[in-house]
Amino acid sequence: MGAFARCLLPLLGLAALTAQAAPIPVTLERQGDQWVLLRGGEPYEIHGAGVDGTDFDALAARGGNSLRTWAADIPGRSAQTVLDEAHRLGLTVSLCLNISRERHGFDYSNPDAVAAQFEEARATVERYKDHPALLTWIIGNELNYDYENPAVYDAVNDIATMIHEVDGLHPATTTTAGISGDLLAVIRERAPALDFLSIQLYGDLFNLPKYLKEFGDPGPFFVTEWGAIGHWEMPATPWGAPIEQTSTEKARTYKKAFDRVLAPNREQIVGNYVFLWGQKQERTPTWYGLFTPEGEATESVDVMTYLWTGTWPENRAPQVLSMSLDRRPSGAGIILSANEAYEARMRVKDPDGDALIWRWAVKPESQSQSHGGDLEAVPPDIPGVVEDLGKGRVKVSTALPRGAYRLFGYASDGKGSAAHANIPFFIR
């Protein structure tokens, strides 16, 4: 490339450059006893994460090489921008097509609605099929969640067939919430055009090897969501508030899931995407995100960095040793009297010896009944009820109406990483 052309690069823009790049073919092949994902004819090991609009640079810097979406366009980024930014960073994209769920009111017995959705999917495939960052197509997300009409998988099959005709260089999958023998039978019967299946499991991921033995050979598959143990899988207080693990307990869960399930079963699990490279409110603001609401990396990000690169990051996140309220741990079902003051303590260590910066908040317990990752409102902080006593200690005032609450504690190292924990409590 000449000097004049190099000067023009900033003016041309990344979209112009990617438009000139050729698509890279992706295939799945069986080699001996295992399935292998090939990109450009070479084995491709996915170091992947599901993203919600977070800075892609952080994913690449931590050793990630691929991302998945839950729609073609994600918050703050069009599909074109997602693909262009990924290509700039050497990342690939499993791009999700916008397929409606029955539980949100879509009727798969309505031929006109199904046909219109098919044409929308076709337009997306035609527009992005030649992008060099494209890895796979995901046809909808968890279409089996609370579904009744198996015709949804007829629609999935039609779209997969169309992808083979229009694209032909990138395989097509769909994701499921969990897996069962009955579901697998429905998908095999009604959607044989899928190249592979993608499964999403949390605490139940540890049962996946058992399921594989029970269901027979499902062929190659991705695990497109895995991570923290789900809020529906954790113990709850007597008033129904799920007990959330600390950021350190979650980091241990991530590493155990990878070491015990994902890594030993690579002959069939040809790709996986950790959930969630970002932050979201789902029962709490900290349950599923690998980052805090302020954008700080938790210890789980350190774990993923190690799993992807074989090396721990230079700056390690703080680690939670314990948290207590009124000298009781999170799982104790803590009921407090009104109009009193109680002490809470959070013990944290920083592997690098960094001084810790503390943040505290009390929020009402989320009353959301959302399921399947649907949007939830973030419960507001309640002002004036937490007095910081320093060194990880606070005084909590219970001059509040009767009801369920949560105390959140955060310890930041001032270098972009943080630990967190919370305790649900009830004021009688």
C-alpha positions in Angstrom: 0.0 0.0 0.0 1.4 3.4 -1.0 1.8 6.4 1.2 -1.1 8.2 -0.6 -3.4 5.3 0.0 -2.4 5.1 3.7 -3.3 8.8 4.0 -6.7 8.1 2.6 -7.6 5.3 5.0 -9.0 7.5 7.8 -11.1 9.2 5.1 -12.4 6.1 3.5 -13.6 4.7 6.8 -13.7 1.1 8.1 -16.9 0.3 6.3 -15.3 0.9 2.9 -12.4 -1.3 3.8 -14.5 -4.2 5.0 -16.7 -3.8 1.9 -13.6 -4.7 -0.2 -12.6 -7.7 2.0 -13.8 -11.1 1.0 -16.1 -13.2 3.1 -14.3 -16.0 5.0 -16.0 -19.4 4.7 -16.9 -21.3 7.9 -17.6 -25.0 8.1 -18.1 -27.8 10.6 -16.3 -31.0 9.9 -15.9 -34.3 11.7 -12.3 -35.3 12.1 -12.0 -38.7 13.7 -13.9 -38.7 16.9 -14.5 -35.0 17.2 -16.2 -32.1 15.4 -14.0 -29.1 14.4 -15.0 -25.6 13.4 -13.0 -24.4 10.5 -12.7 -20.7 9.4 -10.9 -20.2 6.1 -10.0 -23.9 6.2 -8.2 -23.6 9.5 -9.4 -24.8 12.9 -10.9 -22.0 14.8 -11.2 -22.1 18.6 -13.8 -19.6 19.9 -12.9 -17.5 22.9 -16.3 -15.9 23.0 -18.6 -13.7 25.0 -22.2 -12.4 24.6 -22.1 -8.6 24.4 -24.7 -5.9 25.1 -22.9 -2.9 23.7 -19.8 -2.9 25.9 -16.5 -1.7 24.6 -15.3 -4.4 22.2 -11.7 -3.3 22.7 -11.8 -4.7 26.3 -12.9 -8.1 24.9 -10.0 -8.2 22.4 -7.5 -7.0 25.0 -8.5 -9.8 27.4 -8.0 -12.5 24.8 -11.5 -12.8 23.4 -11.8 -13.5 19.7 -15.5 -13.7 19.0 -18.8 -12.2 20.2 -22.4 -13.1 19.8 -25.5 -10.8 19.7 -29.2 -11.2 20.6 -30.3 -9.2 17.6 -28.9 -7.9 14.4 -28.7 -4.4 15.8 -27.7 -4.0 19.5 -28.1 -1.0 21.8 -26.0 1.8 20.5 -24.7 -0.1 17.5 -26.1 -1.2 14.2 -25.2 -4.6 12.8 -22.9 -2.9 10.3 -21.1 -1.2 13.1 -20.8 -4.4 15.2 -19.3 -6.2 12.3 -17.0 -3.4 11.3 -15.7 -2.8 14.9 -15.2 -6.6 15.4 -13.3 -6.8 12.1 -11.0 -3.9 13.2 -10.1 -5.8 16.3 -9.8 -9.2 14.7 -13.0 -10.5 16.3 -15.6 -12.6 14.7 -19.4 -12.3 15.1 -22.2 -14.9 15.6 -25.0 -12.5 14.4 -28.5 -13.1 15.7 -31.5 -12.6 13.4 -34.5 -10.9 14.9 -37.0 -13.8 15.3 -40.1 -13.2 17.4 -41.0 -15.4 20.4 -44.4 -17.0 20.9 -44.4 -15.8 24.6 -44.3 -12.2 23.3 -47.4 -12.7 21.3 -46.1 -13.9 17.9 -48.4 -16.4 16.2 -46.6 -19.1 14.3 -49.9 -20.3 12.9 -50.3 -16.9 11.1 -48.8 -17.5 7.6 -48.7 -13.8 6.8 -46.7 -12.9 9.9 -44.4 -15.8 9.4 -43.8 -14.8 5.8 -43.1 -11.2 6.7 -40.6 -12.3 9.4 -38.9 -14.6 6.8 -38.4 -11.7 4.4 -36.9 -9.5 7.2 -34.5 -12.3 7.9 -33.6 -12.7 4.2 -32.9 -9.0 3.9 -30.5 -9.1 6.9 -28.7 -12.2 5.5 -28.3 -10.6 2.1 -27.0 -7.4 3.6 -24.3 -8.9 5.8 -23.4 -12.3 4.4 -20.2 -11.1 2.8 -18.8 -9.4 5.8 -15.3 -10.8 6.7 -16.1 -10.7 10.5 -19.2 -12.9 10.2 -18.8 -16.3 11.7 -22.3 -17.9 12.1 -26.0 -17.0 11.9 -28.1 -17.4 15.0 -31.8 -17.8 14.1 -33.6 -16.3 17.1 -32.9 -16.7 20.8 -34.5 -19.3 23.1 -37.5 -19.7 20.9 -38.5 -22.7 23.0 -38.9 -20.7 26.2 -42.6 -21.0 27.2 -43.5 -22.0 23.7 -46.5 -24.3 22.7 -46.6 -24.3 18.9 -43.8 -26.4 17.4 -44.4 -24.7 14.1 -41.8 -22.2 15.3 -39.2 -24.7 14.3 -40.8 -25.0 10.8 -40.1 -21.3 10.5 -36.5 -21.8 11.8 -36.0 -24.5 9.2 -37.2 -22.3 6.3 -34.8 -19.5 7.4 -31.9 -22.0 7.7 -32.7 -23.3 4.2 -32.7 -19.7 2.9 -29.3 -19.0 4.5 -27.8 -22.0 2.7 -29.2 -20.7 -0.6 -28.4 -17.0 -0.2 -25.1 -17.2 1.8 -23.7 -20.7 1.7 -20.5 -19.7 3.5 -21.7 -19.5 7.1 -23.5 -22.1 9.1 -26.9 -21.5 10.8 -28.0 -22.4 14.3 -30.7 -21.6 16.8 -30.4 -21.3 20.6 -32.4 -23.1 23.2 -33.2 -22.4 26.8 -31.9 -25.6 28.3 -32.2 -29.0 26.6 -34.4 -32.1 26.8 -35.0 -35.2 24.9 -38.4 -34.1 23.8 -37.1 -30.7 22.6 -34.2 -32.3 20.7 -36.7 -34.6 18.9 -38.9 -31.7 17.8 -35.9 -29.7 16.5 -34.5 -32.8 14.7 -37.8 -33.4 13.0 -38.8 -29.9 12.1 -35.5 -28.1 11.6 -33.1 -30.5 9.9 -31.6 -27.7 7.8 -29.8 -26.3 10.9 -26.1 -27.0 10.7 -25.8 -27.3 14.5 -27.7 -26.6 17.7 -26.8 -24.0 20.4 -27.7 -24.7 24.0 -27.9 -22.2 26.9 -27.4 -23.4 30.4 -26.3 -21.9 33.7 -26.1 -24.0 36.9 -27.5 -26.9 34.8 -24.4 -26.7 32.6 -22.8 -29.1 35.1 -25.4 -31.7 34.1 -24.7 -31.4 30.3 -22.3 -34.4 30.1 -25.1 -36.5 31.6 -27.6 -35.2 29.1 -25.4 -36.0 26.2 -25.3 -39.6 27.3 -29.0 -39.7 27.8 -30.0 -38.0 24.5 -27.5 -39.7 22.2 -25.3 -37.9 19.7 -26.7 -34.3 19.1 -23.9 -33.6 16.7 -21.8 -30.5 17.0 -23.1 -27.6 19.1 -22.3 -24.3 20.8 -23.0 -23.3 24.3 -24.1 -19.8 23.6 -24.9 -18.7 27.2 -23.2 -19.9 30.3 -21.9 -18.3 33.5 -23.3 -17.4 36.9 -25.7 -19.9 38.5 -29.2 -18.7 37.6 -31.3 -16.8 40.1 -34.0 -19.6 39.6 -31.4 -22.2 40.6 -30.1 -20.6 43.8 -31.6 -20.9 47.3 -34.0 -18.2 48.4 -34.9 -16.4 51.6 -38.2 -17.2 53.3 -39.8 -14.2 51.5 -38.5 -15.5 48.1 -35.5 -13.4 47.4 -32.8 -15.4 45.6 -29.4 -15.6 47.3 -26.7 -14.1 45.0 -23.1 -15.4 45.0 -20.3 -12.9 45.6 -18.2 -11.8 42.7 -15.5 -14.2 43.9 -17.8 -17.2 44.2 -19.0 -16.5 40.7 -15.4 -16.4 39.4 -14.9 -19.9 40.9 -18.1 -21.1 39.2 -17.0 -19.8 35.8 -13.6 -21.6 36.1 -15.2 -24.8 37.4 -17.8 -24.8 34.5 -15.0 -24.3 31.9 -12.6 -26.9 33.4 -15.2 -29.6 34.2 -17.7 -29.3 31.3 -16.6 -27.1 28.3 -13.0 -28.0 28.0 -13.3 -31.8 28.4 -16.1 -32.0 25.8 -14.6 -30.1 23.0 -15.2 -33.0 20.6 -18.8 -31.9 20.5 -18.8 -28.4 22.1 -17.1 -26.6 19.2 -17.8 -23.1 20.5 -19.0 -21.3 23.6 -19.9 -17.7 24.6 -19.8 -16.6 28.2 -22.7 -14.5 29.5 -22.5 -11.5 29.9 -19.7 -9.3 28.7 -21.3 -6.2 30.0 -23.9 -5.4 32.7 -27.7 -5.7 33.0 -30.4 -5.7 35.6 -31.9 -9.2 36.0 -33.2 -9.7 39.6 -30.2 -7.6 40.7 -27.8 -5.2 38.8 -24.9 -7.6 39.5 -26.2 -11.1 38.9 -25.1 -11.8 35.4 -22.7 -9.1 34.2 -19.0 -9.6 34.3 -18.7 -5.8 34.8 -20.2 -3.6 37.5 -22.8 -0.9 36.6 -19.8 1.5 36.6 -18.0 -0.6 34.0 -15.4 -2.1 36.3 -14.1 -5.6 35.6 -14.9 -8.3 38.2 -12.8 -11.3 39.1 -14.8 -13.3 36.5 -13.1 -11.2 33.8 -9.8 -12.2 35.3 -10.8 -15.8 35.0 -11.9 -15.5 31.4 -8.6 -13.8 30.6 -6.7 -16.7 32.1 -8.9 -19.3 30.3 -8.4 -17.5 26.9 -4.7 -16.6 27.2 -3.2 -18.9 29.8 -2.0 -15.9 31.8 -3.6 -13.9 34.6 -3.9 -10.2 34.0 -1.3 -7.9 35.4 -3.8 -6.1 37.6 -6.1 -8.6 39.5 -9.6 -7.7 40.7 -10.3 -7.5 44.4 -11.7 -10.7 46.0 -14.6 -11.0 48.5 -13.8 -13.0 51.6 -17.2 -12.6 53.3 -20.1 -10.3 53.9 -22.4 -10.1 56.9 -25.3 -8.0 58.2 -26.0 -8.1 61.9 -23.2 -10.7 62.0 -25.2 -13.0 59.8 -24.3 -14.2 56.2 -26.4 -13.8 53.1 -28.2 -17.1 53.3 -29.4 -16.6 56.9 -32.8 -15.2 56.0 -32.1 -11.9 57.8 -35.2 -10.3 59.4 -34.6 -6.9 61.1 -36.7 -4.8 63.3 -37.9 -1.4 62.1 -36.3 1.8 63.2 -33.1 0.3 64.4 -29.4 0.4 63.2 -27.4 -2.6 62.3 -23.8 -3.0 61.3 -22.7 -4.7 58.1 -19.2 -5.8 57.1 -17.6 -6.8 53.9 -14.2 -8.4 54.0 -12.2 -8.0 50.8 -8.6 -8.5 49.8 -6.7 -7.1 46.8 -4.1 -9.5 45.3 -2.0 -6.5 44.3 -2.3 -4.7 47.6 -4.2 -1.8 46.1 -6.1 0.5 48.4 -9.8 -0.1 48.2 -12.5 2.4 47.4 -15.9 1.4 48.9 -19.4 2.0 47.7 -22.6 1.0 49.4 -26.3 1.1 48.5 -29.6 -0.2 49.8 -32.3 -1.0 47.2 -35.8 -2.4 47.5 -35.9 -6.0 46.4 -36.8 -6.2 42.7 -40.5 -7.0 42.2 -40.0 -7.8 38.5 -41.7 -10.9 37.2 -39.7 -10.9 33.9 -38.4 -14.1 32.5 -36.0 -15.2 29.9 -33.8 -12.1 30.2 -36.6 -9.6 29.4 -36.1 -6.0 30.3 -36.3 -5.1 34.0 -36.4 -1.8 35.8 -33.4 -1.2 38.1 -34.6 -0.7 41.7 -33.5 2.8 42.9 -31.0 3.4 45.7 -32.7 4.5 48.9 -30.8 7.6 50.2 -29.8 8.2 53.8 -29.9 4.7 55.2 -26.2 3.7 54.9 -23.5 5.3 57.0 -20.0 4.4 56.0 -17.9 3.5 59.0 -14.7 2.8 56.9 -12.7 -0.3 56.2 -15.6 -2.2 54.8 -18.0 -1.5 57.6 -21.3 0.4 57.4 -24.3 1.1 59.7 -27.7 0.4 58.1 -30.8 2.2 59.3 -34.1 0.4 59.1 -36.2 3.5 59.3 -38.0 2.1 56.3 -41.4 0.7 55.5 -42.0 -3.0 56.1 -40.7 -5.0 53.2 -37.8 -6.7 51.4 -34.5 -4.9 50.6 -30.9 -5.6 49.6 -27.6 -4.2 50.8 -25.0 -3.9 48.1 -21.3 -3.5 48.7 -18.6 -2.7 46.1 -14.9 -2.5 46.6 -12.9 -1.0 43.8 -9.1 -1.0 43.3 -9.1 2.4 41.5 -7.6 0.7 38.5 -10.7 -0.5 36.7 -11.6 -3.6 38.7 -14.0 -4.2 41.5 -15.5 -6.9 43.8 -19.2 -7.0 44.9 -21.5 -8.7 47.2 -25.1 -8.2 48.5 -27.4 -9.4 51.3 -31.2 -9.5 51.1 -33.0 -8.6 54.3 -36.6 -8.1 55.5 -37.8 -5.3 57.8 -40.8 -6.4 59.9 
